[in-house]
Amino acid sequence: MATAQTRATEKYRAKKGIITKSIKIPKELNIEFIKACERAHVSQAQVFKDCMRRFIEAHPE
């Protein structure tokens, strides 16, 4: 059974339209990415969001 915090988190994500995206990448690439994010003091999620926004801007409809 889900805890109250889990239910609250799920409700918040649904309200904000936040989804989980899963990708398959080589282990070594992931390790390097984690270290680079730590060195830059940024979250991995923020790097993905920034990359996705730049890609969308570079390929307009």
Phi and psi restraints in degrees (range 20) as a CNS / XPLOR table:
assign (resid 1 and name C) (resid 2 and name N)
       (resid 2 and name CA) (resid 2 and name C) 1.0 -73.9 20.0 2
assign (resid 2 and name N) (resid 2 and name CA)
       (resid 2 and name C) (resid 3 and name N) 1.0 144.1 20.0 2
assign (resid 2 and name C) (resid 3 and name N)
       (resid 3 and name CA) (resid 3 and name C) 1.0 -77.5 20.0 2
assign (resid 3 and name N) (resid 3 and name CA)
       (resid 3 and name C) (resid 4 and name N) 1.0 167.7 20.0 2
assign (resid 3 and name C) (resid 4 and name N)
       (resid 4 and name CA) (resid 4 and name C) 1.0 -60.6 20.0 2
assign (resid 4 and name N) (resid 4 and name CA)
       (resid 4 and name C) (resid 5 and name N) 1.0 -38.7 20.0 2
assign (resid 4 and name C) (resid 5 and name N)
       (resid 5 and name CA) (resid 5 and name C) 1.0 -65.4 20.0 2
assign (resid 5 and name N) (resid 5 and name CA)
       (resid 5 and name C) (resid 6 and name N) 1.0 -41.3 20.0 2
assign (resid 5 and name C) (resid 6 and name N)
       (resid 6 and name CA) (resid 6 and name C) 1.0 -62.6 20.0 2
assign (resid 6 and name N) (resid 6 and name CA)
       (resid 6 and name C) (resid 7 and name N) 1.0 -44.0 20.0 2
assign (resid 6 and name C) (resid 7 and name N)
       (resid 7 and name CA) (resid 7 and name C) 1.0 -63.6 20.0 2
assign (resid 7 and name N) (resid 7 and name CA)
       (resid 7 and name C) (resid 8 and name N) 1.0 -40.5 20.0 2
assign (resid 7 and name C) (resid 8 and name N)
       (resid 8 and name CA) (resid 8 and name C) 1.0 -64.4 20.0 2
assign (resid 8 and name N) (resid 8 and name CA)
       (resid 8 and name C) (resid 9 and name N) 1.0 -41.7 20.0 2
assign (resid 8 and name C) (resid 9 and name N)
       (resid 9 and name CA) (resid 9 and name C) 1.0 -63.5 20.0 2
assign (resid 9 and name N) (resid 9 and name CA)
       (resid 9 and name C) (resid 10 and name N) 1.0 -45.2 20.0 2
assign (resid 9 and name C) (resid 10 and name N)
       (resid 10 and name CA) (resid 10 and name C) 1.0 -61.9 20.0 2
assign (resid 10 and name N) (resid 10 and name CA)
       (resid 10 and name C) (resid 11 and name N) 1.0 -40.5 20.0 2
assign (resid 10 and name C) (resid 11 and name N)
       (resid 11 and name CA) (resid 11 and name C) 1.0 -64.0 20.0 2
assign (resid 11 and name N) (resid 11 and name CA)
       (resid 11 and name C) (resid 12 and name N) 1.0 -43.9 20.0 2
assign (resid 11 and name C) (resid 12 and name N)
       (resid 12 and name CA) (resid 12 and name C) 1.0 -61.7 20.0 2
assign (resid 12 and name N) (resid 12 and name CA)
       (resid 12 and name C) (resid 13 and name N) 1.0 -47.9 20.0 2
assign (resid 12 and name C) (resid 13 and name N)
       (resid 13 and name CA) (resid 13 and name C) 1.0 -61.3 20.0 2
assign (resid 13 and name N) (resid 13 and name CA)
       (resid 13 and name C) (resid 14 and name N) 1.0 -41.3 20.0 2
assign (resid 13 and name C) (resid 14 and name N)
       (resid 14 and name CA) (resid 14 and name C) 1.0 -63.7 20.0 2
assign (resid 14 and name N) (resid 14 and name CA)
       (resid 14 and name C) (resid 15 and name N) 1.0 -43.0 20.0 2
assign (resid 14 and name C) (resid 15 and name N)
       (resid 15 and name CA) (resid 15 and name C) 1.0 -62.7 20.0 2
assign (resid 15 and name N) (resid 15 and name CA)
       (resid 15 and name C) (resid 16 and name N) 1.0 -40.3 20.0 2
assign (resid 15 and name C) (resid 16 and name N)
       (resid 16 and name CA) (resid 16 and name C) 1.0 -86.3 20.0 2
assign (resid 16 and name N) (resid 16 and name CA)
       (resid 16 and name C) (resid 17 and name N) 1.0 -6.4 20.0 2
assign (resid 16 and name C) (resid 17 and name N)
       (resid 17 and name CA) (resid 17 and name C) 1.0 73.3 20.0 2
assign (resid 17 and name N) (resid 17 and name CA)
       (resid 17 and name C) (resid 18 and name N) 1.0 32.2 20.0 2
assign (resid 17 and name C) (resid 18 and name N)
       (resid 18 and name CA) (resid 18 and name C) 1.0 -91.6 20.0 2
assign (resid 18 and name N) (resid 18 and name CA)
       (resid 18 and name C) (resid 19 and name N) 1.0 129.3 20.0 2
assign (resid 18 and name C) (resid 19 and name N)
       (resid 19 and name CA) (resid 19 and name C) 1.0 -119.0 20.0 2
assign (resid 19 and name N) (resid 19 and name CA)
       (resid 19 and name C) (resid 20 and name N) 1.0 165.3 20.0 2
assign (resid 19 and name C) (resid 20 and name N)
       (resid 20 and name CA) (resid 20 and name C) 1.0 -100.9 20.0 2
assign (resid 20 and name N) (resid 20 and name CA)
       (resid 20 and name C) (resid 21 and name N) 1.0 132.1 20.0 2
assign (resid 20 and name C) (resid 21 and name N)
       (resid 21 and name CA) (resid 21 and name C) 1.0 -116.6 20.0 2
assign (resid 21 and name N) (resid 21 and name CA)
       (resid 21 and name C) (resid 22 and name N) 1.0 125.4 20.0 2
assign (resid 21 and name C) (resid 22 and name N)
       (resid 22 and name CA) (resid 22 and name C) 1.0 -111.2 20.0 2
assign (resid 22 and name N) (resid 22 and name CA)
       (resid 22 and name C) (resid 23 and name N) 1.0 134.2 20.0 2
assign (resid 22 and name C) (resid 23 and name N)
       (resid 23 and name CA) (resid 23 and name C) 1.0 -131.1 20.0 2
assign (resid 23 and name N) (resid 23 and name CA)
       (resid 23 and name C) (resid 24 and name N) 1.0 157.2 20.0 2
assign (resid 23 and name C) (resid 24 and name N)
       (resid 24 and name CA) (resid 24 and name C) 1.0 -109.3 20.0 2
assign (resid 24 and name N) (resid 24 and name CA)
       (resid 24 and name C) (resid 25 and name N) 1.0 122.8 20.0 2
assign (resid 24 and name C) (resid 25 and name N)
       (resid 25 and name CA) (resid 25 and name C) 1.0 -138.0 20.0 2
assign (resid 25 and name N) (resid 25 and name CA)
       (resid 25 and name C) (resid 26 and name N) 1.0 158.0 20.0 2
assign (resid 25 and name C) (resid 26 and name N)
       (resid 26 and name CA) (resid 26 and name C) 1.0 -61.3 20.0 2
assign (resid 26 and name N) (resid 26 and name CA)
       (resid 26 and name C) (resid 27 and name N) 1.0 143.0 20.0 2
assign (resid 26 and name C) (resid 27 and name N)
       (resid 27 and name CA) (resid 27 and name C) 1.0 -56.6 20.0 2
assign (resid 27 and name N) (resid 27 and name CA)
       (resid 27 and name C) (resid 28 and name N) 1.0 -45.0 20.0 2
assign (resid 27 and name C) (resid 28 and name N)
       (resid 28 and name CA) (resid 28 and name C) 1.0 -63.4 20.0 2
assign (resid 28 and name N) (resid 28 and name CA)
       (resid 28 and name C) (resid 29 and name N) 1.0 -39.1 20.0 2
assign (resid 28 and name C) (resid 29 and name N)
       (resid 29 and name CA) (resid 29 and name C) 1.0 -61.8 20.0 2
assign (resid 29 and name N) (resid 29 and name CA)
       (resid 29 and name C) (resid 30 and name N) 1.0 -41.9 20.0 2
assign (resid 29 and name C) (resid 30 and name N)
       (resid 30 and name CA) (resid 30 and name C) 1.0 -63.0 20.0 2
assign (resid 30 and name N) (resid 30 and name CA)
       (resid 30 and name C) (resid 31 and name N) 1.0 -44.0 20.0 2
assign (resid 30 and name C) (resid 31 and name N)
       (resid 31 and name CA) (resid 31 and name C) 1.0 -61.2 20.0 2
assign (resid 31 and name N) (resid 31 and name CA)
       (resid 31 and name C) (resid 32 and name N) 1.0 -44.6 20.0 2
assign (resid 31 and name C) (resid 32 and name N)
       (resid 32 and name CA) (resid 32 and name C) 1.0 -63.2 20.0 2
assign (resid 32 and name N) (resid 32 and name CA)
       (resid 32 and name C) (resid 33 and name N) 1.0 -39.9 20.0 2
assign (resid 32 and name C) (resid 33 and name N)
       (resid 33 and name CA) (resid 33 and name C) 1.0 -64.3 20.0 2
assign (resid 33 and name N) (resid 33 and name CA)
       (resid 33 and name C) (resid 34 and name N) 1.0 -45.3 20.0 2
assign (resid 33 and name C) (resid 34 and name N)
       (resid 34 and name CA) (resid 34 and name C) 1.0 -58.9 20.0 2
assign (resid 34 and name N) (resid 34 and name CA)
       (resid 34 and name C) (resid 35 and name N) 1.0 -46.8 20.0 2
assign (resid 34 and name C) (resid 35 and name N)
       (resid 35 and name CA) (resid 35 and name C) 1.0 -63.1 20.0 2
assign (resid 35 and name N) (resid 35 and name CA)
       (resid 35 and name C) (resid 36 and name N) 1.0 -42.0 20.0 2
assign (resid 35 and name C) (resid 36 and name N)
       (resid 36 and name CA) (resid 36 and name C) 1.0 -64.0 20.0 2
assign (resid 36 and name N) (resid 36 and name CA)
       (resid 36 and name C) (resid 37 and name N) 1.0 -40.0 20.0 2
assign (resid 36 and name C) (resid 37 and name N)
       (resid 37 and name CA) (resid 37 and name C) 1.0 -64.6 20.0 2
assign (resid 37 and name N) (resid 37 and name CA)
       (resid 37 and name C) (resid 38 and name N) 1.0 -41.2 20.0 2
assign (resid 37 and name C) (resid 38 and name N)
       (resid 38 and name CA) (resid 38 and name C) 1.0 -63.4 20.0 2
assign (resid 38 and name N) (resid 38 and name CA)
       (resid 38 and name C) (resid 39 and name N) 1.0 -42.8 20.0 2
assign (resid 38 and name C) (resid 39 and name N)
       (resid 39 and name CA) (resid 39 and name C) 1.0 -63.3 20.0 2
assign (resid 39 and name N) (resid 39 and name CA)
       (resid 39 and name C) (resid 40 and name N) 1.0 -35.7 20.0 2
assign (resid 39 and name C) (resid 40 and name N)
       (resid 40 and name CA) (resid 40 and name C) 1.0 -86.4 20.0 2
assign (resid 40 and name N) (resid 40 and name CA)
       (resid 40 and name C) (resid 41 and name N) 1.0 -5.9 20.0 2
assign (resid 40 and name C) (resid 41 and name N)
       (resid 41 and name CA) (resid 41 and name C) 1.0 57.9 20.0 2
assign (resid 41 and name N) (resid 41 and name CA)
       (resid 41 and name C) (resid 42 and name N) 1.0 44.3 20.0 2
assign (resid 41 and name C) (resid 42 and name N)
       (resid 42 and name CA) (resid 42 and name C) 1.0 -129.5 20.0 2
assign (resid 42 and name N) (resid 42 and name CA)
       (resid 42 and name C) (resid 43 and name N) 1.0 154.6 20.0 2
assign (resid 42 and name C) (resid 43 and name N)
       (resid 43 and name CA) (resid 43 and name C) 1.0 -79.7 20.0 2
assign (resid 43 and name N) (resid 43 and name CA)
       (resid 43 and name C) (resid 44 and name N) 1.0 152.8 20.0 2
assign (resid 43 and name C) (resid 44 and name N)
       (resid 44 and name CA) (resid 44 and name C) 1.0 -61.5 20.0 2
assign (resid 44 and name N) (resid 44 and name CA)
       (resid 44 and name C) (resid 45 and name N) 1.0 -39.7 20.0 2
assign (resid 44 and name C) (resid 45 and name N)
       (resid 45 and name CA) (resid 45 and name C) 1.0 -60.8 20.0 2
assign (resid 45 and name N) (resid 45 and name CA)
       (resid 45 and name C) (resid 46 and name N) 1.0 -40.5 20.0 2
assign (resid 45 and name C) (resid 46 and name N)
       (resid 46 and name CA) (resid 46 and name C) 1.0 -64.7 20.0 2
assign (resid 46 and name N) (resid 46 and name CA)
       (resid 46 and name C) (resid 47 and name N) 1.0 -38.8 20.0 2
assign (resid 46 and name C) (resid 47 and name N)
       (resid 47 and name CA) (resid 47 and name C) 1.0 -63.4 20.0 2
assign (resid 47 and name N) (resid 47 and name CA)
       (resid 47 and name C) (resid 48 and name N) 1.0 -43.6 20.0 2
assign (resid 47 and name C) (resid 48 and name N)
       (resid 48 and name CA) (resid 48 and name C) 1.0 -62.2 20.0 2
assign (resid 48 and name N) (resid 48 and name CA)
       (resid 48 and name C) (resid 49 and name N) 1.0 -45.1 20.0 2
assign (resid 48 and name C) (resid 49 and name N)
       (resid 49 and name CA) (resid 49 and name C) 1.0 -61.8 20.0 2
assign (resid 49 and name N) (resid 49 and name CA)
       (resid 49 and name C) (resid 50 and name N) 1.0 -43.2 20.0 2
assign (resid 49 and name C) (resid 50 and name N)
       (resid 50 and name CA) (resid 50 and name C) 1.0 -62.4 20.0 2
assign (resid 50 and name N) (resid 50 and name CA)
       (resid 50 and name C) (resid 51 and name N) 1.0 -43.6 20.0 2
assign (resid 50 and name C) (resid 51 and name N)
       (resid 51 and name CA) (resid 51 and name C) 1.0 -63.1 20.0 2
assign (resid 51 and name N) (resid 51 and name CA)
       (resid 51 and name C) (resid 52 and name N) 1.0 -43.5 20.0 2
assign (resid 51 and name C) (resid 52 and name N)
       (resid 52 and name CA) (resid 52 and name C) 1.0 -63.6 20.0 2
assign (resid 52 and name N) (resid 52 and name CA)
       (resid 52 and name C) (resid 53 and name N) 1.0 -41.0 20.0 2
assign (resid 52 and name C) (resid 53 and name N)
       (resid 53 and name CA) (resid 53 and name C) 1.0 -63.9 20.0 2
assign (resid 53 and name N) (resid 53 and name CA)
       (resid 53 and name C) (resid 54 and name N) 1.0 -43.5 20.0 2
assign (resid 53 and name C) (resid 54 and name N)
       (resid 54 and name CA) (resid 54 and name C) 1.0 -63.1 20.0 2
assign (resid 54 and name N) (resid 54 and name CA)
       (resid 54 and name C) (resid 55 and name N) 1.0 -40.0 20.0 2
assign (resid 54 and name C) (resid 55 and name N)
       (resid 55 and name CA) (resid 55 and name C) 1.0 -65.5 20.0 2
assign (resid 55 and name N) (resid 55 and name CA)
       (resid 55 and name C) (resid 56 and name N) 1.0 -42.7 20.0 2
assign (resid 55 and name C) (resid 56 and name N)
       (resid 56 and name CA) (resid 56 and name C) 1.0 -62.6 20.0 2
assign (resid 56 and name N) (resid 56 and name CA)
       (resid 56 and name C) (resid 57 and name N) 1.0 -44.6 20.0 2
assign (resid 56 and name C) (resid 57 and name N)
       (resid 57 and name CA) (resid 57 and name C) 1.0 -63.1 20.0 2
assign (resid 57 and name N) (resid 57 and name CA)
       (resid 57 and name C) (resid 58 and name N) 1.0 -34.6 20.0 2
assign (resid 57 and name C) (resid 58 and name N)
       (resid 58 and name CA) (resid 58 and name C) 1.0 -75.7 20.0 2
assign (resid 58 and name N) (resid 58 and name CA)
       (resid 58 and name C) (resid 59 and name N) 1.0 -15.3 20.0 2
assign (resid 58 and name C) (resid 59 and name N)
       (resid 59 and name CA) (resid 59 and name C) 1.0 -131.0 20.0 2
assign (resid 59 and name N) (resid 59 and name CA)
       (resid 59 and name C) (resid 60 and name N) 1.0 66.1 20.0 2
assign (resid 59 and name C) (resid 60 and name N)
       (resid 60 and name CA) (resid 60 and name C) 1.0 -67.8 20.0 2
assign (resid 60 and name N) (resid 60 and name CA)
       (resid 60 and name C) (resid 61 and name N) 1.0 160.6 20.0 2
